[in-house]
Amino acid sequence: MYHSYYEPPKESSPLGIRILYQTLPGGFNPLHWHETLEILYPLNGDMELLLEGEKYHLPKKNLTVIESRQAHSTLIHGETAMNICIHISKEKLKSYLPDIEQYQIRCIPDQIDQEHFSTYYEICQMMSNLTRLYMLETPAAGLESEGIVLQVLAHLARHYGTKTQGEAPEASQPSIGRIHQILPWVEEHYSEPISLTDIADQLSISREHFCRLFRQNMGITFQQYLTGIRLNHVYQDLLHTDSPVSEIMEMNGFTNQKKFNESFKKLYGHTPSEVRKL
């Protein structure tokens, strides 16, 4: 079975910084999320990002920030795409910025206005320097690279960060733990009918409380998350089985053909039949 939703922490530096230089195959990188802040910098290719239920174009050599615990997916047009992907643990950087957990950074190429363009361009130039260091492979490249990442993060917090007053509502470890608690159950039962009441009852909270909790911690509604999971499975089944589309749709929890077709086309830009021909 295909699993992809919670991306567990991976080995990083003592500062909580992990820099990856990736070459990814074309196609869909399914809905997932992680505790770390992510900085994505495409080096070539044509990518799209689905974040908080909205789709954004990611041009090459343009930086994008994905906040921690924001469910997201990417779609790569073409055979491959190269990018720099940086994961940053806010917890480990508290010695530099004690209230870093209270910063929400919003930086997406589609939303950069003229006022912030010069700053954004400067940050993108810093990211470009990481590529140069990677190619040089000098003994101090790792140290210098992390220094650049810290500068990028400082600029992002200063120019694109919104600081909440006091503790962010319900963005606490207990509330995050509740989300962690329910997601494995969703993964197991995604193909079955699932209502908000079913989920809320398992956590012994009201339906309204659960909806608010999920949205605040994941950046999208629970229904958007569930639909994304189901579409992930549909996409993989289309690629790896010869089963009819109608059968795959029902097998993965969809009961309304029209809504399924609309959701699939919105996410992938193609119909299920077209995906099989790509």
Secondary structure, DSSP 8 states (H G I E B T S, - for coil): ----SB-------TTSEEEEEEEEEEEEEEEEB-SSEEEEEE-SSEEEEEETTEEEEE-TT--EEE-TT--EEEEEEEEEEEEEEEEE-TGGGTTT-TTGGGEEE---GGG--GGGHHHHHHHHHHHHHHHHHHHH--TTHHHHHHHHHHHHHHHHHHHHEEE-SSS-TT-SHHHHHHHHHHHHHHHHHTTS---HHHHHHHHTS-HHHHHHHHHHHHSS-HHHHHHHHHHHHHHHHHHH----HHHHHHHTT---HHHHHHHHHHHHSS-HHHHHH-
